[in-house]
Amino acid sequence: MKLFRLCLLLAISLGLQAQDKATAPAAAKPIPRTELKALVAPGATLRFDFPELTVDRKSALAACHLKLPADFDPAKKFPLVAWLGGGEGGNQPSGAFLPAGDFILVGLPYPKGANNPAQANMVGDYAKVWAYHRFMLEEIAKVIPNIDKSRSIIAGFSNGGHAIDGMLRLSGRPKLTDYFGIFLFADGGGTGYTSLGALPDLKGKFAYACWGGEKGSNKPNTSHLPKALKAKGATVVGSEMAGVGHAFAPSEYPKIADWLEKVALASPAKK
């Protein structure tokens, strides 16, 4: 009798597993990048897969998600907003800190293995990160060629800020400044490990650096960035987030949006 019950329970368990597999949603089939151009449309969300690149820091296929504005018009130019997340990063875009307007949003991940050997949870091989991101940006431009680079924004929190700082200081071409005109550091960058090498000429460029004012923030490092960026000709804002530790506080978003709208993204006639 016990054996019969055991067999019955096993049969039920296997049946439930089979049912779960049958009802589980199938994974979305990757779309070759050569086919993405046909999917470009106002408000469209596109996934760019890069099987030829190394996996990301989460050991997942290298990929980035891109969101087109609702008023996208292939005959017009739009700024690209690239988001670099904190920690292990990610490939989802973020535009919570943007003013009203039309932007192309994309999330760029970090490659696996490009870490700081002295601190494994921190990005460090910025040449490798830049090669990774540059390839993605070039492939995006093949699908969406009307990107306004001079008004494009690269923004990052924590590891994202570190990566922007480190990539800015790389020698050789093309440079990060060839793709972006506005740089946003949120409690990241300015460390002894990221700030190796000299900053490039930043005349005509814009930068916003914010850092938490409380314990645990990157204040000792990021707070030095505004002076360094300004010395290279950038129009800079430095902002301490009161009552904030290591975070990108939502309370800072409207300040950044206002600065972007009135300064960094304003036409020359309005500055």
C-alpha positions in Angstrom: 0.0 0.0 0.0 2.8 2.4 0.9 4.6 1.6 -2.4 1.3 2.3 -4.3 1.0 5.7 -2.6 4.6 6.5 -3.3 4.2 5.7 -7.0 0.9 7.7 -7.1 2.6 10.8 -5.6 5.5 10.4 -8.0 3.2 10.2 -11.0 1.3 13.3 -9.8 4.5 15.2 -9.3 5.8 14.4 -12.7 2.4 15.3 -14.2 2.5 18.7 -12.5 6.1 19.3 -13.8 5.0 18.5 -17.3 2.1 20.8 -17.0 4.3 23.6 -15.8 6.6 23.2 -18.7 3.7 23.1 -21.1 2.2 26.4 -19.8 5.5 28.2 -19.2 6.0 31.1 -21.7 8.6 30.4 -24.3 11.7 32.5 -24.3 11.6 35.3 -26.9 13.6 34.4 -29.9 16.5 36.8 -30.4 16.1 39.1 -33.4 19.2 39.5 -35.6 20.4 43.1 -35.6 20.1 43.2 -39.4 16.3 42.9 -38.9 15.9 45.6 -36.3 15.6 48.5 -38.8 12.3 47.2 -39.9 11.0 47.5 -36.3 12.0 51.1 -35.9 8.8 53.1 -35.1 7.6 55.8 -32.7 7.5 54.4 -29.2 9.1 51.1 -30.2 11.3 49.1 -27.8 14.2 47.2 -29.4 16.6 44.6 -28.0 20.0 44.6 -29.5 21.8 41.2 -29.0 25.6 40.9 -29.3 26.5 37.2 -29.4 29.9 38.1 -30.7 30.8 40.0 -27.5 31.7 38.5 -24.1 28.8 37.9 -21.7 27.9 40.7 -19.2 28.8 40.8 -15.5 25.7 38.7 -14.8 27.0 36.0 -17.2 24.1 36.7 -19.6 24.2 37.3 -23.3 25.5 40.8 -24.1 22.5 42.9 -25.0 20.9 46.3 -24.5 17.3 47.5 -24.5 16.5 50.7 -26.4 13.3 52.8 -26.2 12.4 55.2 -29.0 10.3 58.3 -28.2 6.6 58.4 -29.0 7.3 61.2 -31.5 10.2 59.6 -33.2 10.7 60.7 -36.8 13.6 59.2 -38.8 14.0 62.5 -40.6 14.8 64.3 -37.3 17.7 64.1 -34.9 17.2 62.9 -31.3 19.7 62.8 -28.4 20.6 59.3 -27.0 20.5 58.8 -23.2 22.8 55.9 -22.2 22.3 54.6 -18.6 25.0 52.7 -16.7 23.7 51.1 -13.6 25.3 50.6 -10.2 26.7 47.3 -9.0 26.6 44.6 -11.6 24.9 47.0 -14.0 22.2 46.1 -16.4 20.8 46.6 -19.9 17.6 48.5 -19.1 17.3 52.2 -19.8 16.5 54.9 -17.3 15.2 58.4 -17.9 13.7 59.4 -14.5 16.0 62.3 -14.3 15.2 63.8 -17.7 13.0 66.8 -18.5 10.0 66.5 -20.8 11.1 65.9 -24.3 12.0 63.3 -26.9 14.9 61.1 -26.1 16.2 57.7 -27.3 16.9 55.7 -24.1 19.3 52.7 -23.8 20.8 50.7 -21.0 24.4 49.6 -21.5 25.8 46.6 -19.5 29.4 45.9 -18.3 31.4 43.1 -19.7 32.3 40.2 -17.5 35.9 40.3 -16.2 36.4 44.1 -16.5 36.6 44.5 -12.7 39.0 46.2 -10.4 41.4 43.5 -9.3 41.6 45.1 -5.8 37.8 45.2 -5.4 35.9 42.6 -7.4 32.5 44.4 -7.2 33.9 47.5 -8.8 34.4 48.0 -12.6 38.1 48.7 -13.4 39.2 47.8 -16.9 37.8 50.9 -18.6 39.4 50.2 -21.9 37.5 46.9 -22.0 34.3 48.6 -20.9 34.7 51.3 -23.6 35.4 48.8 -26.4 32.2 46.9 -25.3 30.1 50.1 -25.2 31.6 51.6 -28.3 30.7 48.4 -30.3 27.1 48.6 -29.1 26.8 52.3 -29.8 28.1 51.8 -33.4 25.6 49.0 -34.0 22.8 51.1 -32.6 23.8 53.9 -35.0 23.5 51.5 -38.0 19.8 51.0 -37.1 19.1 54.6 -35.9 21.5 56.8 -37.7 20.0 60.2 -36.8 21.4 60.4 -33.2 22.3 63.9 -32.1 25.7 63.1 -30.4 26.4 66.7 -29.3 23.2 66.6 -27.1 23.5 62.9 -26.1 23.8 62.1 -22.4 25.7 59.3 -20.7 24.6 58.9 -17.0 25.6 56.4 -14.3 25.2 55.7 -10.7 28.1 54.2 -8.5 29.9 51.8 -10.9 28.2 53.7 -13.7 29.9 57.0 -12.6 33.2 55.2 -12.1 33.0 53.8 -15.6 32.2 57.2 -17.2 35.1 58.8 -15.3 37.5 56.0 -16.3 36.4 55.9 -20.0 36.7 59.7 -20.3 40.4 59.5 -19.4 41.3 56.8 -21.9 43.8 57.8 -24.6 43.3 57.1 -28.3 40.3 57.5 -30.5 37.4 57.4 -30.8 36.7 59.0 -27.4 33.7 59.0 -25.2 33.4 62.7 -26.0 32.9 61.8 -29.7 29.6 60.1 -28.8 28.3 62.3 -25.9 28.1 65.9 -25.0 26.6 65.6 -21.5 28.0 63.5 -18.6 26.1 62.7 -15.4 27.8 61.2 -12.4 25.6 60.0 -9.5 27.7 59.2 -6.4 30.4 57.7 -8.6 33.7 58.6 -10.2 36.7 60.5 -8.8 38.3 57.6 -7.1 42.1 56.9 -7.3 41.4 53.9 -9.4 38.9 55.5 -11.9 40.7 58.8 -12.3 43.9 57.4 -14.0 45.1 59.5 -16.9 44.2 63.0 -17.9 40.7 64.2 -18.7 40.3 65.3 -22.4 39.3 68.8 -23.6 35.8 69.3 -22.5 35.1 72.7 -24.0 31.5 72.9 -25.2 30.6 69.8 -23.0 28.4 69.7 -19.9 28.7 67.7 -16.7 26.5 67.2 -13.5 28.0 65.5 -10.5 26.0 64.7 -7.4 27.0 62.8 -4.3 25.4 61.8 -1.0 26.2 63.8 2.1 26.0 61.0 4.6 28.2 58.1 5.7 28.7 55.4 3.0 28.5 57.8 0.1 31.2 58.4 -2.5 31.5 62.1 -1.3 35.3 62.0 -0.7 35.8 61.1 -4.3 32.9 62.4 -6.5 33.0 65.8 -4.8 36.3 66.5 -6.4 35.1 65.9 -9.9 33.4 69.2 -10.6 36.6 71.2 -10.2 38.5 68.7 -12.4 35.9 68.8 -15.1 35.6 72.6 -15.0 39.4 72.9 -15.4 39.0 71.1 -18.8 36.4 73.6 -20.0 33.1 71.8 -19.2 30.1 73.7 -17.9 29.6 71.9 -14.6 27.3 71.6 -11.6 28.3 69.9 -8.4 25.5 69.0 -6.0 25.5 67.3 -2.6 22.4 65.3 -1.9 21.5 66.1 1.7 20.5 63.2 4.0 21.6 60.7 1.4 24.2 57.9 1.6 25.3 55.9 -1.4 22.3 56.4 -3.6 20.9 58.3 -6.5 18.1 60.1 -4.7 14.8 60.8 -6.5 14.9 64.2 -4.9 17.8 65.0 -7.2 15.9 64.1 -10.4 14.0 67.4 -10.8 17.2 69.4 -10.2 19.0 67.6 -13.0 16.0 67.8 -15.3 15.8 71.6 -14.8 19.5 72.0 -15.4 19.3 69.8 -18.5 16.4 71.8 -19.9 17.7 75.3 -19.1 21.4 74.8 -19.6 22.9 71.6 -21.1 20.1 71.0 -23.7 19.2 74.6 -24.3 19.9 76.1 -27.8 22.8 78.5 -28.0 20.4 81.4 -28.3 18.8 80.6 -24.9 22.0 80.1 -22.9 
